[in-house]
């Protein structure tokens, strides 16, 4: 619990906020694909193997 509070305090101090999107149930599979796709792009950008352009 202490570590969770420390993480929340850090996020508050540095103005880090979640990015939330509310979608209808019939769109859940599409959003799941989009989340996996963006995670892959971010990982590739971090290790310098790819570009989104």
N, CA, C and O atoms as a GROMACS GRO file, in nm:
protein
  212
    1UNK      N    1   0.083  -0.119   0.000
    1UNK     CA    2   0.000   0.000   0.000
    1UNK      C    3   0.087   0.126   0.000
    1UNK      O    4   0.054   0.224  -0.066
    2UNK      N    5   0.197   0.122   0.073
    2UNK     CA    6   0.286   0.237   0.079
    2UNK      C    7   0.345   0.268  -0.059
    2UNK      O    8   0.352   0.384  -0.100
    3UNK      N    9   0.387   0.162  -0.132
    3UNK     CA   10   0.445   0.182  -0.264
    3UNK      C   11   0.342   0.239  -0.362
    3UNK      O   12   0.376   0.321  -0.447
    4UNK      N   13   0.218   0.194  -0.349
    4UNK     CA   14   0.112   0.246  -0.435
    4UNK      C   15   0.092   0.395  -0.409
    4UNK      O   16   0.079   0.474  -0.503
    5UNK      N   17   0.091   0.434  -0.282
    5UNK     CA   18   0.075   0.575  -0.248
    5UNK      C   19   0.191   0.658  -0.299
    5UNK      O   20   0.172   0.770  -0.347
    6UNK      N   21   0.313   0.604  -0.289
    6UNK     CA   22   0.430   0.675  -0.341
    6UNK      C   23   0.419   0.695  -0.491
    6UNK      O   24   0.454   0.801  -0.543
    7UNK      N   25   0.370   0.594  -0.562
    7UNK     CA   26   0.352   0.605  -0.706
    7UNK      C   27   0.247   0.711  -0.740
    7UNK      O   28   0.266   0.790  -0.832
    8UNK      N   29   0.137   0.711  -0.666
    8UNK     CA   30   0.033   0.811  -0.690
    8UNK      C   31   0.083   0.952  -0.658
    8UNK      O   32   0.052   1.046  -0.731
    9UNK      N   33   0.160   0.967  -0.552
    9UNK     CA   34   0.217   1.097  -0.518
    9UNK      C   35   0.312   1.145  -0.627
    9UNK      O   36   0.311   1.263  -0.664
   10UNK      N   37   0.394   1.055  -0.680
   10UNK     CA   38   0.487   1.089  -0.788
   10UNK      C   39   0.409   1.134  -0.912
   10UNK      O   40   0.443   1.235  -0.973
   11UNK      N   41   0.305   1.059  -0.947
   11UNK     CA   42   0.224   1.093  -1.064
   11UNK      C   43   0.160   1.231  -1.046
   11UNK      O   44   0.156   1.310  -1.139
   12UNK      N   45   0.109   1.257  -0.927
   12UNK     CA   46   0.048   1.387  -0.900
   12UNK      C   47   0.150   1.500  -0.909
   12UNK      O   48   0.123   1.604  -0.969
   13UNK      N   49   0.265   1.479  -0.851
   13UNK     CA   50   0.371   1.581  -0.851
   13UNK      C   51   0.415   1.617  -0.992
   13UNK      O   52   0.445   1.733  -1.021
   14UNK      N   53   0.419   1.518  -1.081
   14UNK     CA   54   0.468   1.538  -1.217
   14UNK      C   55   0.355   1.551  -1.320
   14UNK      O   56   0.378   1.544  -1.440
   15UNK      N   57   0.232   1.570  -1.270
   15UNK     CA   58   0.116   1.590  -1.355
   15UNK      C   59   0.098   1.476  -1.456
   15UNK      O   60   0.068   1.500  -1.573
   16UNK      N   61   0.118   1.353  -1.410
   16UNK     CA   62   0.099   1.235  -1.495
   16UNK      C   63  -0.045   1.187  -1.474
   16UNK      O   64  -0.086   1.158  -1.362
   17UNK      N   65  -0.120   1.180  -1.582
   17UNK     CA   66  -0.260   1.140  -1.574
   17UNK      C   67  -0.288   1.025  -1.670
   17UNK      O   68  -0.216   1.008  -1.769
   18UNK      N   69  -0.390   0.945  -1.640
   18UNK     CA   70  -0.424   0.834  -1.729
   18UNK      C   71  -0.494   0.884  -1.855
   18UNK      O   72  -0.554   0.991  -1.856
   19UNK      N   73  -0.485   0.806  -1.959
   19UNK     CA   74  -0.557   0.834  -2.084
   19UNK      C   75  -0.665   0.728  -2.096
   19UNK      O   76  -0.636   0.611  -2.119
   20UNK      N   77  -0.789   0.769  -2.080
   20UNK     CA   78  -0.901   0.674  -2.073
   20UNK      C   79  -0.998   0.702  -2.188
   20UNK      O   80  -1.029   0.816  -2.219
   21UNK      N   81  -1.044   0.594  -2.249
   21UNK     CA   82  -1.143   0.605  -2.356
   21UNK      C   83  -1.258   0.511  -2.323
   21UNK      O   84  -1.236   0.391  -2.303
   22UNK      N   85  -1.380   0.563  -2.317
   22UNK     CA   86  -1.498   0.482  -2.291
   22UNK      C   87  -1.558   0.444  -2.426
   22UNK      O   88  -1.584   0.531  -2.510
   23UNK      N   89  -1.579   0.314  -2.446
   23UNK     CA   90  -1.630   0.266  -2.575
   23UNK      C   91  -1.747   0.171  -2.553
   23UNK      O   92  -1.759   0.110  -2.446
   24UNK      N   93  -1.834   0.159  -2.653
   24UNK     CA   94  -1.944   0.063  -2.642
   24UNK      C   95  -1.892  -0.081  -2.644
   24UNK      O   96  -1.784  -0.108  -2.698
   25UNK      N   97  -1.968  -0.174  -2.587
   25UNK     CA   98  -1.926  -0.314  -2.578
   25UNK      C   99  -1.895  -0.375  -2.715
   25UNK      O  100  -1.804  -0.457  -2.726
   26UNK      N  101  -1.968  -0.338  -2.818
   26UNK     CA  102  -1.944  -0.399  -2.949
   26UNK      C  103  -1.816  -0.348  -3.015
   26UNK      O  104  -1.783  -0.390  -3.126
   27UNK      N  105  -1.745  -0.259  -2.949
   27UNK     CA  106  -1.619  -0.205  -3.000
   27UNK      C  107  -1.499  -0.257  -2.921
   27UNK      O  108  -1.385  -0.218  -2.949
   28UNK      N  109  -1.523  -0.343  -2.823
   28UNK     CA  110  -1.418  -0.390  -2.733
   28UNK      C  111  -1.306  -0.463  -2.808
   28UNK      O  112  -1.189  -0.438  -2.780
   29UNK      N  113  -1.339  -0.551  -2.900
   29UNK     CA  114  -1.236  -0.624  -2.974
   29UNK      C  115  -1.147  -0.530  -3.053
   29UNK      O  116  -1.026  -0.550  -3.061
   30UNK      N  117  -1.205  -0.427  -3.112
   30UNK     CA  118  -1.127  -0.329  -3.188
   30UNK      C  119  -1.034  -0.252  -3.096
   30UNK      O  120  -0.918  -0.229  -3.131
   31UNK      N  121  -1.082  -0.212  -2.980
   31UNK     CA  122  -0.996  -0.136  -2.889
   31UNK      C  123  -0.884  -0.222  -2.835
   31UNK      O  124  -0.773  -0.174  -2.812
   32UNK      N  125  -0.911  -0.350  -2.814
   32UNK     CA  126  -0.807  -0.442  -2.769
   32UNK      C  127  -0.696  -0.451  -2.874
   32UNK      O  128  -0.578  -0.450  -2.840
   33UNK      N  129  -0.734  -0.462  -3.000
   33UNK     CA  130  -0.635  -0.464  -3.109
   33UNK      C  131  -0.556  -0.334  -3.112
   33UNK      O  132  -0.434  -0.336  -3.125
   34UNK      N  133  -0.625  -0.221  -3.101
   34UNK     CA  134  -0.557  -0.091  -3.105
   34UNK      C  135  -0.456  -0.078  -2.992
   34UNK      O  136  -0.346  -0.027  -3.012
   35UNK      N  137  -0.493  -0.124  -2.872
   35UNK     CA  138  -0.402  -0.115  -2.758
   35UNK      C  139  -0.276  -0.198  -2.783
   35UNK      O  140  -0.165  -0.152  -2.756
   36UNK      N  141  -0.293  -0.319  -2.834
   36UNK     CA  142  -0.176  -0.403  -2.863
   36UNK      C  143  -0.092  -0.341  -2.973
   36UNK      O  144   0.031  -0.344  -2.965
   37UNK      N  145  -0.154  -0.284  -3.075
   37UNK     CA  146  -0.083  -0.221  -3.186
   37UNK      C  147   0.001  -0.103  -3.137
   37UNK      O  148   0.118  -0.092  -3.172
   38UNK      N  149  -0.057  -0.015  -3.056
   38UNK     CA  150   0.016   0.101  -3.006
   38UNK      C  151   0.126   0.061  -2.910
   38UNK      O  152   0.232   0.125  -2.906
   39UNK      N  153   0.104  -0.045  -2.832
   39UNK     CA  154   0.209  -0.093  -2.743
   39UNK      C  155   0.329  -0.139  -2.825
   39UNK      O  156   0.443  -0.113  -2.788
   40UNK      N  157   0.304  -0.208  -2.936
   40UNK     CA  158   0.412  -0.254  -3.024
   40UNK      C  159   0.488  -0.135  -3.083
   40UNK      O  160   0.611  -0.136  -3.085
   41UNK      N  161   0.416  -0.034  -3.131
   41UNK     CA  162   0.480   0.084  -3.190
   41UNK      C  163   0.566   0.155  -3.086
   41UNK      O  164   0.680   0.192  -3.116
   42UNK      N  165   0.514   0.174  -2.966
   42UNK     CA  166   0.592   0.241  -2.861
   42UNK      C  167   0.716   0.162  -2.826
   42UNK      O  168   0.823   0.220  -2.804
   43UNK      N  169   0.706   0.030  -2.821
   43UNK     CA  170   0.822  -0.054  -2.791
   43UNK      C  171   0.927  -0.040  -2.902
   43UNK      O  172   1.045  -0.028  -2.872
   44UNK      N  173   0.886  -0.043  -3.026
   44UNK     CA  174   0.979  -0.029  -3.137
   44UNK      C  175   1.047   0.108  -3.135
   44UNK      O  176   1.166   0.118  -3.164
   45UNK      N  177   0.974   0.211  -3.101
   45UNK     CA  178   1.032   0.345  -3.096
   45UNK      C  179   1.134   0.356  -2.982
   45UNK      O  180   1.236   0.422  -2.997
   46UNK      N  181   1.105   0.290  -2.869
   46UNK     CA  182   1.197   0.295  -2.755
   46UNK      C  183   1.331   0.231  -2.788
   46UNK      O  184   1.435   0.279  -2.744
   47UNK      N  185   1.329   0.123  -2.864
   47UNK     CA  186   1.455   0.055  -2.894
   47UNK      C  187   1.513   0.099  -3.027
   47UNK      O  188   1.616   0.047  -3.070
   48UNK      N  189   1.447   0.195  -3.092
   48UNK     CA  190   1.503   0.257  -3.211
   48UNK      C  191   1.497   0.173  -3.337
   48UNK      O  192   1.577   0.193  -3.428
   49UNK      N  193   1.404   0.080  -3.344
   49UNK     CA  194   1.395  -0.005  -3.463
   49UNK      C  195   1.296   0.045  -3.566
   49UNK      O  196   1.299   0.001  -3.681
   50UNK      N  197   1.211   0.133  -3.528
   50UNK     CA  198   1.108   0.169  -3.622
   50UNK      C  199   1.063   0.312  -3.609
   50UNK      O  200   1.105   0.386  -3.521
   51UNK      N  201   0.977   0.346  -3.700
   51UNK     CA  202   0.920   0.479  -3.701
   51UNK      C  203   0.773   0.466  -3.737
   51UNK      O  204   0.736   0.377  -3.814
   52UNK      N  205   0.690   0.552  -3.682
   52UNK     CA  206   0.549   0.547  -3.714
   52UNK      C  207   0.519   0.625  -3.840
   52UNK      O  208   0.405   0.624  -3.887
   53UNK      N  209   0.614   0.692  -3.896
   53UNK     CA  210   0.596   0.768  -4.020
   53UNK      C  211   0.650   0.691  -4.137
   53UNK      O  212   0.643   0.739  -4.250
   0.00000   0.00000   0.00000
